[in-house]
């Protein structure tokens, strides 16, 4: 029974840690917001490249370059968001 209570107290202490408090609520860091914005922009670029090729405005190689650029922007956003 004592272990059960200590586990509950440990979880409560973990919830009060600065890392948890920083990730929730309106006090999100600028790095987190920038990373999420870059990820969103990267996700918007990918279908743009595919749609441009389907419409016939760009060739297949250019479409793949656009999609690759979108994936790169998404990855940069991921790295920025998860960097300590």
N, C-alpha and C positions, 0 to 999 in steps of 0.2 A: 504494500500500500504506500509506503514511504517513497518508493521509486516512482510510482505513478504521480505523486504530488510534485516531486522534484522535476520530472519531465515536463509537467505543466508549467512550472515556474521557469524552467529553462526556455521553453517556447515563448513565454511572455517576455523574458529578457531579450531573446533574439529579435522579437518583433519591435522592441524599443531601440535596436541598434541603429546607428546613424546611416548605414547603408540602406536599410529598409525604409527609414523615414525619408531619405533623399529621393528614392524612386517613386514615391507615391505623392499624390496631391499636386497643387499648383507650383510647388517649388522644384520642378524638374530642371536639371542643369541645361545650360545652353548647348553643351556637347551632345546630350541625348536628343534634344529637339532638332539640332542640325543633322544628326545621323538619321533620324526618322524622316526628315524632309528629303534628304538625299535618296533614301530608300524609296520614298514615294515617287520622286522624279524619275528614278531609274525604272520603276515599274510602269510609268507612263511612256517612257521612251521605247520600251520593248514592243508594244503593239503598234506604235507609230511606224516603226521600221517594217514590220510585217505588212501592215495595211498599205504602206507606200509601194511595196513590191507588188501586192495584189492588184492595186489600181493601175500599175504600170508606170509610175512616175520615176522609179529607180530600178536598177537591175538587181539581180540576186546578190551579187557581191556587195553592193552598197547597202542592201537591206541587212545582210549579215553584219556589216560594219556598224550600222546604226544599232542593231540588237546587241552587239558586243559592247558598244559604248554604254548602252542602258544597263547591261549587266555589270560593267565596271563601276558606273556611278552607284548602283545599288550596293556593290561590295564595299566601296569606299564609305558609304553611309553606315554599313554594318560595322566596319572597323572603327569608325569615329564613335558610334554609339556604345560599343562594348570596350573601348579603351579605358583603363583605370585612371 
